[in-house]
Each structure stands twice: as C-alpha cells, then as structure tokens.
Amino acid sequence: MKLLSLPITQIVVGAQHRKSFDGASLEQLTQSVREQGVLQPILVCQVDLGYHLVAGERRLRAARAVGHSEIPAYALELEGGQIALLSAMENFNRVGLNPLEEVEAVLVVCADFLRLPVEEVKAKLTTLRSKPMAEFSEPLQALFSALGLGNWKSFVLTLPTDEAGGFLEGIRCSPSDVRNVP
C-alpha cells in the first residue's frame, strides 16, 4: 500500500453501500477540509482508466466541494470482489448507514464469505428462515460473531419477504382515509 496524491478527476465512485449523507455533517467536513485540507487519506485501488474509490466518499465529496484538484490516497492492490468486500467492511465501522444500507453491506460480506453471488445468498437466507441447514447456518454464525453482528437468525428476520413487501406496497392512503379510521 502506497500513499499517493491523486487527481480527483481520476477517482471513480462505484456502487457504495452508503446512499445518503447527513448534510450538516458533510458541511462540517467540507469546512474542515477548506481550513486544514484532507487529513486522512482515502482508500482506492487502481483500475484501467484511473482509481476506484474503496473508502472515503465523504472526504472525496468535501475535497471536490472546496475545489481541490488532488487528494491524498492509499492505493491498494485489489480484485473486483475484494473491492466490494473491503467497502462493505469499512462501512460497518461507520455511523449513519440506514438499515437498508446495512443489510446490503451484510449481504456483500456473506456472499464473499460463502463464495456465492449476493442474489443466491438472499435465496439461501430466505430458505434458512424455515429450514435451517448446518452447512450454511454454522459458518454464518461464526461470521456474524466475528463481525460483532449478533446472531444470523435475527438478521434473516430483517430481510423483507414477498408477503411483507406486498403488504407494505399496499399501504398507501390519503389524508381522508386517515380521518375515516374508526
């Protein structure tokens, strides 16, 4: 891992687990970057035409906002799956992920751990709700314990089912509907 000063225009932000940012917190960071610069390097890995952001999207956004042309970065040598895994792991240490972002990050880590695509992990976890299988439940419990995430069974209960999704989609009402509730 080497420390570089990278042109911001060469850094690509891929699919990150965090989708929303607290505006006030980002503004505070932007003010800090304006006054002191970027104090902690971001993490990137080199790809064909530049660098893929692994961790540090808030710092990158703040540096762009104040007009910096370069940013300090540690360049890691990673492959595609490792990028997603490291991004997910880094997000476990962050505050402010919403519940859906947390679920996505856990699914990415589980997929890497089980060496399965994320969609297949979702299917396996859904099956585990009703029919536990030792070949998946025991390794999952070891993973969840190592990550400090508690019991995998409680995570599985947070996954939406088709029935729950359909039920929630059906909850659409107007103010007049609320007034007519007995």
ChimeraX attribute file (.defattr): number of C-alpha atoms within 10 A of each C-alpha:
attribute: neighborCount
match mode: 1-to-1
recipient: residues
	/A:1	11
	/A:2	8
	/A:3	13
	/A:4	15
	/A:5	13
	/A:6	18
	/A:7	15
	/A:8	19
	/A:9	11
	/A:10	15
	/A:11	20
	/A:12	17
	/A:13	15
	/A:14	11
	/A:15	11
	/A:16	17
	/A:17	22
	/A:18	19
	/A:19	10
	/A:20	10
	/A:21	13
	/A:22	9
	/A:23	9
	/A:24	9
	/A:25	11
	/A:26	15
	/A:27	15
	/A:28	12
	/A:29	19
	/A:30	23
	/A:31	16
	/A:32	15
	/A:33	20
	/A:34	16
	/A:35	10
	/A:36	9
	/A:37	18
	/A:38	21
	/A:39	11
	/A:40	12
	/A:41	18
	/A:42	21
	/A:43	21
	/A:44	26
	/A:45	21
	/A:46	17
	/A:47	16
	/A:48	6
	/A:49	9
	/A:50	16
	/A:51	22
	/A:52	21
	/A:53	25
	/A:54	27
	/A:55	23
	/A:56	18
	/A:57	16
	/A:58	17
	/A:59	21
	/A:60	24
	/A:61	16
	/A:62	22
	/A:63	23
	/A:64	17
	/A:65	14
	/A:66	14
	/A:67	11
	/A:68	16
	/A:69	12
	/A:70	18
	/A:71	21
	/A:72	19
	/A:73	25
	/A:74	19
	/A:75	22
	/A:76	17
	/A:77	13
	/A:78	15
	/A:79	11
	/A:80	10
	/A:81	11
	/A:82	14
	/A:83	20
	/A:84	21
	/A:85	21
	/A:86	17
	/A:87	22
	/A:88	24
	/A:89	17
	/A:90	15
	/A:91	21
	/A:92	17
	/A:93	9
	/A:94	9
	/A:95	7
	/A:96	14
	/A:97	18
	/A:98	13
	/A:99	10
	/A:100	14
	/A:101	18
	/A:102	17
	/A:103	17
	/A:104	16
	/A:105	25
	/A:106	23
	/A:107	21
	/A:108	25
	/A:109	23
	/A:110	22
	/A:111	19
	/A:112	17
	/A:113	13
	/A:114	16
	/A:115	11
	/A:116	14
	/A:117	13
	/A:118	18
	/A:119	12
	/A:120	13
	/A:121	19
	/A:122	17
	/A:123	10
	/A:124	18
	/A:125	25
	/A:126	17
	/A:127	13
	/A:128	17
	/A:129	14
	/A:130	8
	/A:131	10
	/A:132	15
	/A:133	13
	/A:134	10
	/A:135	8
	/A:136	14
	/A:137	16
	/A:138	13
	/A:139	15
	/A:140	19
	/A:141	16
	/A:142	14
	/A:143	19
	/A:144	19
	/A:145	13
	/A:146	10
	/A:147	13
	/A:148	10
	/A:149	14
	/A:150	14
	/A:151	14
	/A:152	19
	/A:153	16
	/A:154	11
	/A:155	15
	/A:156	17
	/A:157	12
	/A:158	11
	/A:159	15
	/A:160	12
	/A:161	11
	/A:162	9
	/A:163	9
	/A:164	11
	/A:165	10
	/A:166	11
	/A:167	10
	/A:168	11
	/A:169	9
	/A:170	9
	/A:171	7
	/A:172	7
	/A:173	8
	/A:174	7
	/A:175	7
	/A:176	8
	/A:177	9
	/A:178	9
	/A:179	8
	/A:180	7
	/A:181	6
	/A:182	4
